[in-house]
Amino acid sequence: QSALTQPRSVSGSPGQSVTISCTGTSSDVGVYNYVSWYQQYPGKVPKLIISDVSKRPSGVPDRFSGSKSGNTASLTISGLQAEDEADYYCCSYGGSYEVFGRGTKLTVL
Amino acid sequence: EVQLVESGGGLVQPGGSLRLSCAASGFSFNMYWMHWIRQAPGKGLVWVSRIYSDGSSPTYADSVKGRFTISRDNAKNTLYLQMNSLTVDDTAVYYCARDSRHSIDLWGQGTLVTVSS
C-alpha cells in the first residue's frame, strides 16, 4: 500500500501541454485499468477528471487526457489555462485496497 | 440533491476515540461502495477504508488497520467510521466518498479531526 509516485510539481505556460506521471506497482496500476485522476483547488473538495485510465466524466474539458503503460499512468493537460493551476492526484484500485499518489502541484506560469 | 454530509469530527486527546458519520441523500445509497479518505493539513489525499454496498468486505489502509472500523446502515443511508486509539498522525479532514466503478465520483465536504493534548 505504498503511495503512488508523482512528481512534486510541474509547470507550464498558457497554451502549452504538461504531463503528470503516476507510478505504482504490478499489484495496482500495472494490473488494473482503474486509475483515476482528481483536481483539487486549495480549500476545496477534489473533483474527478479522469476515470478508468482515460475516460473523461461529463463536463470535463477534452484538454484533459489519461493513459497508462505498464506500472505508470499519465495525465496530460493540453492548451494550459490559468484555471488549471491546482493540485492533481492519481489513484489506483488494488483489489483489497485503494491507493493515492502524493499529489502534484501544477503551476501555470 | 445528490450529496454526502459528514459529521462527528472534533478535538480529541491522543488515545481517544471518535465516530464519524456520513449522511447520503439524493441517490440509491445501498447500490454503491463507499470510502473514507483523509487529508492532513497541507498534505495529500490518503485512502483510509472501503466497504461494499451490502456492508460486507470492509478493507483498511495499513496505517489504521485494527484501530478503525467502517460500517454502514443502508436503512438510514448512513456511513460510519469508528476511530479508536487515535494518534496525532490521524489529524486530518476526513472525507466520505462514493465509489463509481473504482473511481470517486462524489465527495462530502469533509469533517476535521484534530488529535491533540
Interface residues (C-beta under 8 A of the other chain):
Chain A: Q1 A3 Y32 Y34 S36 Y38 Q40 V45 P46 L48 S51 D52 P57 D87 Y89 C91 Y93 S96 Y97 E98 V99 F100 G101 R102 G103
Chain B: H35 I37 G44 L45 V46 W47 R50 T59 A61 D62 Y95 S100 R101 H102 S103 I104 D105 W107 G108 Q109 G110
